[in-house]
Amino acid sequence: MDKFEIIIPCLFGFEAIVAKELKWLGYETTHIEDGKVTFLGDYEAITRANIWIRSGERVLIKIGEFTALTFDELFEKTKALDWSLWLNPDSAFPVKGFCLKSTLASMRDCQAIIKKAVATSLTNKYGISWFEETGSTYQIQFSVMKDRVTLMIDTSGDGLHKRGYRRISNAAPLKETIAASMVMLSFWKFEYPLLDPFCGSGTIPIEAAMFKRNIAPGISRHFLSENFSQIPNSLWAKAREEAEDKIRNTPLEILASDIDKDVLEVAHENAKIAKVSDCITFSHQDATKITSNKEYGSIICNPPYGERLSDAESCYELYKNIGKSFASLPDWSYYILASDENFEEHFGKKADKRRKIYNGMIKCNIFQYYGKRPPKK
């Protein structure tokens, strides 16, 4: 098989970052739409995308796409696709997905019909009527959005945000893909300090260190498609060897602090697992009392949201106080993730730019404040 379409789903607002990452890997995107980026690739592209993509959620092989308004139409068009290109007679092929703003609104009914249609297609190809499904798992994903059906096979298994270094975490950990995207959106230069005064379990500092040292996020984990018969083990070995060769021992000054002493121990342990603890300094500190004699640094942080009414007022007060604290670093840039639409008012300063994203079901903004540009070296 030559090249085929590969889809990288992502959080709304991060599509351009995923496209940029694919360009860094040498792939050109063919289509960008809300929440996903599509490109043409081969088996090697599956291995490299899984190991290298920081801001995407998973890597999916696109099998087919069509419009369906009835269940008969869904069945016939799914059956018409050549599933035998990927599924063997013994393959396990569970089905999951979602329906949104479509005539076919029942996810469970669509799931059952797609499963039956795939089995019928394989029966016609292999001449068997019962599938034991004892072989490798090929997870079929579907989306039905505005009557448009997209059928895919998941190659990642666990989401790409599961890097493997966060064995334990605080109560509301920031997703690794969001942390990495915030770092990539920032203008932080490795010659200058980076600070996260709400570090929690250390996700932002760790992702920042991995990005600047070019440590592939998936280098230490396994993927569902490592068991696909179509992808030789040699391609996975080659992709991991490439990732090892591209690691840089860049000197970094990353500062991570939190008001919770216990969570700092968790963050330090996670940094050790990620092999970046040598460049992150952890300290017990109040974010409202930040000081530094360094210039041109960057703050990237995720302060509490205060989604519950009882917490909202305390968060507004916190935003006001960190606004005063951060103002003591006039040359620094700040990148702050918050769900409060009036964050700028509480913080005391209008952002130079804001980017809307969704953290789970919570609508948020990354408020970007640009400090003075450092002198050219």
C-alpha positions as CSV (number, residue, x, y, z in Angstrom):
1,M,0.0,0.0,0.0
2,D,1.3,3.5,-0.9
3,K,0.2,6.6,0.9
4,F,-3.2,6.9,2.6
5,E,-5.0,9.6,4.6
6,I,-4.1,10.0,8.2
7,I,-6.1,12.1,10.7
8,I,-4.7,13.8,13.8
9,P,-7.7,14.9,16.0
10,C,-6.9,17.7,18.4
11,L,-8.5,20.1,20.8
12,F,-10.3,23.0,19.1
13,G,-7.9,25.8,18.7
14,F,-4.7,23.7,18.3
15,E,-5.1,22.7,14.6
16,A,-2.4,25.1,13.4
17,I,0.0,23.7,15.9
18,V,-0.6,20.2,14.8
19,A,-0.1,21.3,11.2
20,K,3.2,22.9,12.1
21,E,4.4,19.8,13.9
22,L,3.6,17.7,10.8
23,K,5.6,20.1,8.7
24,W,8.5,19.7,11.1
25,L,8.3,16.0,10.5
26,G,8.3,16.5,6.7
27,Y,4.6,16.0,6.0
28,E,2.2,18.4,4.2
29,T,-1.3,18.7,5.5
30,T,-4.1,18.2,3.0
31,H,-7.1,19.4,5.1
32,I,-7.5,21.4,8.3
33,E,-10.9,21.7,10.0
34,D,-12.2,22.2,13.5
35,G,-10.6,19.6,15.8
36,K,-8.6,17.6,13.2
37,V,-5.8,17.8,10.7
38,T,-5.4,15.4,7.8
39,F,-2.3,14.5,5.9
40,L,-1.0,11.8,3.5
41,G,1.4,9.3,4.9
42,D,2.6,5.7,4.9
43,Y,3.3,3.1,7.5
44,E,6.5,4.9,8.5
45,A,4.4,8.1,9.0
46,I,2.2,6.2,11.5
47,T,5.2,5.3,13.6
48,R,6.8,8.8,13.5
49,A,3.5,10.7,14.1
50,N,2.7,8.6,17.1
51,I,6.2,9.1,18.6
52,W,6.6,12.8,17.8
53,I,3.3,14.6,17.8
54,R,2.9,16.7,21.0
55,S,-0.3,18.6,20.5
56,G,-2.6,16.0,18.8
57,E,-4.8,13.5,20.6
58,R,-4.2,10.3,18.6
59,V,-3.3,9.1,15.1
60,L,-6.1,7.6,13.0
61,I,-6.1,5.9,9.6
62,K,-9.0,7.2,7.4
63,I,-10.8,4.3,5.8
64,G,-13.7,6.2,4.2
65,E,-16.0,9.2,4.3
66,F,-19.6,9.6,3.0
67,T,-23.0,11.2,3.7
68,A,-25.6,9.0,5.3
69,L,-29.2,10.0,6.2
70,T,-30.6,6.5,6.9
71,F,-29.3,3.4,8.7
72,D,-29.6,1.4,5.4
73,E,-27.3,4.0,3.7
74,L,-24.8,3.8,6.6
75,F,-24.7,0.0,6.4
76,E,-24.3,-0.2,2.6
77,K,-21.7,2.5,2.3
78,T,-19.7,1.0,5.2
79,K,-19.9,-2.5,3.7
80,A,-18.7,-1.1,0.4
81,L,-15.3,-0.1,1.8
82,D,-12.4,-2.6,1.5
83,W,-11.8,-3.4,5.2
84,S,-9.6,-6.4,4.3
85,L,-6.8,-4.0,3.5
86,W,-6.4,-3.7,7.2
87,L,-8.4,-6.3,9.0
88,N,-7.3,-10.0,8.9
89,P,-9.7,-12.9,9.4
90,D,-8.7,-13.2,13.1
91,S,-8.6,-9.4,13.8
92,A,-10.6,-7.9,16.7
93,F,-12.4,-4.9,15.5
94,P,-14.4,-3.1,18.3
95,V,-16.3,0.0,17.2
96,K,-16.8,3.3,19.0
97,G,-17.6,6.9,18.0
98,F,-20.0,9.7,18.3
99,C,-22.9,11.5,16.5
100,L,-23.4,15.2,16.5
101,K,-25.9,17.4,14.7
102,S,-27.0,14.6,12.4
103,T,-30.1,12.7,11.3
104,L,-28.5,9.5,12.6
105,A,-28.5,10.6,16.3
106,S,-28.2,7.3,18.1
107,M,-24.5,6.4,18.8
108,R,-25.4,2.9,19.9
109,D,-27.4,2.1,16.7
110,C,-24.6,3.5,14.5
111,Q,-22.1,1.5,16.4
112,A,-24.0,-1.8,15.9
113,I,-24.7,-1.1,12.2
114,I,-21.1,-0.3,11.4
115,K,-19.9,-3.4,13.3
116,K,-22.3,-5.6,11.2
117,A,-21.4,-3.9,8.0
118,V,-17.7,-4.4,8.5
119,A,-18.3,-8.1,9.4
120,T,-20.4,-8.5,6.2
121,S,-17.6,-6.9,4.1
122,L,-15.0,-9.3,5.6
123,T,-17.3,-12.3,5.1
124,N,-17.6,-11.4,1.4
125,K,-13.8,-11.1,1.2
126,Y,-12.7,-14.1,3.3
127,G,-15.6,-16.4,2.9
128,I,-16.2,-17.0,6.6
129,S,-19.3,-16.1,8.5
130,W,-18.0,-16.0,12.1
131,F,-15.1,-14.0,13.4
132,E,-13.4,-15.2,16.6
133,E,-11.6,-11.8,16.9
134,T,-8.7,-13.4,18.8
135,G,-5.9,-11.6,16.9
136,S,-4.6,-8.1,17.1
137,T,-7.0,-5.3,17.9
138,Y,-7.9,-2.7,15.2
139,Q,-10.1,-0.2,17.0
140,I,-12.6,1.3,14.6
141,Q,-13.5,4.9,15.3
142,F,-16.5,6.7,13.6
143,S,-17.8,10.2,13.7
144,V,-21.2,11.3,12.3
145,M,-21.2,15.1,12.1
146,K,-23.8,17.0,10.2
147,D,-24.7,13.8,8.4
148,R,-21.1,13.2,7.3
149,V,-19.7,9.9,8.3
150,T,-16.0,9.4,8.8
151,L,-14.7,5.9,9.4
152,M,-11.2,5.4,10.8
153,I,-8.8,2.9,12.5
154,D,-7.0,4.1,15.7
155,T,-3.3,3.4,15.7
156,S,-2.5,4.9,19.1
157,G,-4.5,3.1,21.7
158,D,-4.1,5.2,24.7
159,G,-4.4,8.9,23.8
160,L,-1.1,10.7,22.9
161,H,-1.3,12.8,26.0
162,K,-0.3,9.7,28.0
163,R,3.4,10.1,27.7
164,G,4.2,7.7,30.5
165,Y,6.0,10.0,32.9
166,R,3.0,11.1,35.0
167,R,2.5,8.0,37.2
168,I,0.7,10.1,39.9
169,S,-0.8,13.6,39.7
170,N,-2.8,16.2,41.5
171,A,-6.6,16.4,41.6
172,A,-7.1,18.4,38.4
173,P,-4.0,17.8,36.2
174,L,-3.5,19.8,33.0
175,K,-3.5,17.6,29.9
176,E,0.0,17.1,28.5
177,T,-1.2,18.0,25.0
178,I,-2.4,21.4,26.3
179,A,0.7,22.1,28.2
180,A,2.9,21.3,25.2
181,S,0.8,23.4,22.9
182,M,1.1,26.4,25.3
183,V,4.8,26.0,25.2
184,M,4.9,25.9,21.5
185,L,2.6,28.9,21.2
186,S,4.9,31.0,23.5
187,F,7.9,33.0,22.4
188,W,10.1,31.5,25.2
189,K,13.7,31.2,24.2
190,F,15.8,28.6,25.9
191,E,18.5,31.1,26.8
192,Y,16.1,32.8,29.3
193,P,14.2,31.4,32.3
194,L,10.8,29.9,32.2
195,L,8.5,29.9,35.3
196,D,5.3,28.0,36.2
197,P,4.1,29.3,39.6
198,F,1.2,26.9,39.6
199,C,3.1,23.8,38.6
200,G,1.0,21.2,40.2
201,S,2.3,17.8,39.1
202,G,4.8,19.5,36.8
203,T,3.2,19.1,33.4
204,I,4.1,22.5,31.9
205,P,7.7,22.5,33.1
206,I,8.2,18.9,32.0
207,E,6.6,19.5,28.5
208,A,8.7,22.6,28.1
209,A,11.9,20.8,28.9
210,M,11.0,17.9,26.6
211,F,10.2,20.3,23.8
212,K,13.4,22.4,24.0
213,R,15.5,19.3,24.3
214,N,13.7,17.7,21.4
215,I,12.7,14.6,23.4
216,A,9.9,12.9,21.5
217,P,6.8,12.7,23.7
218,G,6.1,9.1,22.7
219,I,9.6,7.8,23.0
220,S,9.0,5.7,26.1
221,R,5.5,4.3,25.5
222,H,3.8,1.7,23.3
223,F,1.1,2.1,20.7
224,L,-1.8,-0.1,19.6
225,S,-0.5,-0.3,16.0
226,E,2.8,-2.0,17.1
227,N,0.7,-5.2,16.8
228,F,-0.6,-4.4,13.3
229,S,0.6,-7.0,10.8
230,Q,1.0,-4.3,8.1
231,I,3.6,-2.3,10.0
232,P,7.0,-4.1,10.3
233,N,8.7,-3.9,13.7
234,S,11.7,-2.5,11.9
235,L,9.8,0.7,11.2
236,W,9.1,1.2,14.9
237,A,12.7,0.5,15.8
238,K,13.8,3.0,13.1
239,A,11.5,5.7,14.4
240,R,12.6,5.2,18.0
241,E,16.3,5.3,16.9
242,E,15.6,8.6,15.1
243,A,14.0,10.0,18.3
244,E,17.0,9.0,20.4
245,D,19.4,10.5,18.0
246,K,17.6,13.8,17.9
247,I,17.7,14.5,21.7
248,R,19.6,17.6,22.5
249,N,21.3,18.3,25.9
250,T,20.3,22.0,25.8
251,P,21.0,23.9,29.0
252,L,17.7,25.2,30.4
253,E,16.6,27.2,33.4
254,I,13.1,26.1,34.2
255,L,11.5,27.2,37.5
256,A,8.5,25.3,38.9
257,S,6.7,26.4,42.1
258,D,3.5,25.7,43.9
259,I,1.9,26.6,47.3
260,D,1.3,22.9,47.9
261,K,4.4,21.2,49.3
262,D,3.0,17.7,48.7
263,V,2.3,18.2,45.0
264,L,5.9,19.4,44.5
265,E,7.2,15.9,45.5
266,V,4.9,14.4,42.8
267,A,6.2,16.9,40.2
268,H,9.8,16.2,41.0
269,E,9.2,12.4,40.7
270,N,7.5,12.9,37.3
271,A,10.4,15.0,36.1
272,K,12.8,12.2,37.0
273,I,10.7,9.7,35.1
274,A,10.7,12.1,32.1
275,K,14.5,12.5,32.4
276,V,14.4,16.3,32.7
277,S,14.8,16.8,36.4
278,D,18.3,18.2,36.0
279,C,17.0,21.4,34.3
280,I,13.9,22.0,36.5
281,T,14.2,23.7,39.9
282,F,11.2,23.0,42.2
283,S,10.3,25.4,45.0
284,H,7.6,26.0,47.6
285,Q,6.3,29.4,46.8
286,D,3.2,31.6,46.7
287,A,2.4,32.7,43.1
288,T,1.3,36.1,44.4
289,K,4.8,36.8,45.7
290,I,6.9,36.1,42.6
291,T,10.2,38.0,42.2
292,S,13.2,37.7,39.9
293,N,16.3,39.7,38.9
294,K,16.4,37.9,35.6
295,E,15.3,39.6,32.3
296,Y,13.3,38.4,29.3
297,G,11.8,35.3,31.0
298,S,8.5,33.7,30.3
299,I,5.6,32.6,32.6
300,I,3.4,29.8,31.4
301,C,0.8,28.7,33.8
302,N,-2.7,27.3,34.5
303,P,-4.1,28.9,37.6
304,P,-7.3,27.6,39.3
305,Y,-10.5,28.1,37.3
306,G,-13.0,28.5,40.1
307,E,-15.8,26.8,38.1
308,R,-17.8,26.4,41.3
309,L,-19.6,29.5,42.5
310,S,-18.0,29.1,46.0
311,D,-14.5,29.2,44.5
312,A,-15.1,32.0,41.9
313,E,-14.6,35.0,44.2
314,S,-11.3,33.5,45.6
315,C,-10.1,33.0,42.0
316,Y,-10.9,36.6,41.1
317,E,-8.9,37.7,44.1
318,L,-6.1,35.4,43.1
319,Y,-6.1,36.7,39.5
320,K,-5.9,40.3,40.8
321,N,-3.0,39.4,43.1
322,I,-0.9,37.6,40.4
323,G,-1.5,40.5,38.1
324,K,0.3,42.7,40.6
325,S,3.0,40.1,41.2
326,F,3.6,39.5,37.5
327,A,3.8,43.3,36.9
328,S,7.0,43.3,38.9
329,L,8.6,41.4,35.9
330,P,8.0,44.1,33.2
331,D,10.4,42.4,30.7
332,W,8.8,39.0,31.0
333,S,6.0,37.5,28.8
334,Y,3.1,35.6,30.3
335,Y,0.9,32.9,28.9
336,I,-2.1,32.1,31.2
337,L,-4.8,29.5,30.7
338,A,-8.1,30.6,32.2
339,S,-11.8,29.9,31.7
340,D,-13.0,33.3,33.0
341,E,-14.0,35.5,30.1
342,N,-13.3,38.5,32.4
343,F,-9.9,37.3,33.4
344,E,-8.2,40.4,31.9
345,E,-10.3,42.7,34.1
346,H,-9.4,40.8,37.2
347,F,-5.7,40.5,36.2
348,G,-5.5,44.2,35.6
349,K,-4.1,44.1,32.1
350,K,-5.5,43.5,28.6
351,A,-3.8,40.6,26.8
352,D,-1.9,41.2,23.6
353,K,-3.6,38.1,22.1
354,R,-6.1,35.5,23.3
355,R,-6.6,32.0,21.8
356,K,-9.8,30.1,22.5
357,I,-9.6,26.4,23.3
358,Y,-11.6,23.8,25.0
359,N,-10.1,22.0,28.0
360,G,-12.4,19.0,28.1
361,M,-15.9,20.6,28.1
362,I,-14.7,23.9,29.6
363,K,-14.3,26.8,27.2
364,C,-11.0,28.5,28.0
365,N,-8.6,31.1,26.6
366,I,-4.9,31.3,26.6
367,F,-4.2,34.9,27.4
368,Q,-0.9,36.0,25.9
369,Y,1.1,39.0,27.2
370,Y,4.3,39.9,25.3
371,G,7.2,41.3,27.2
372,K,10.2,43.2,25.8
373,R,12.0,41.3,23.0
374,P,15.5,40.1,24.1
375,P,18.5,41.5,22.3
376,K,19.6,39.6,19.2
377,K,22.6,37.3,19.8
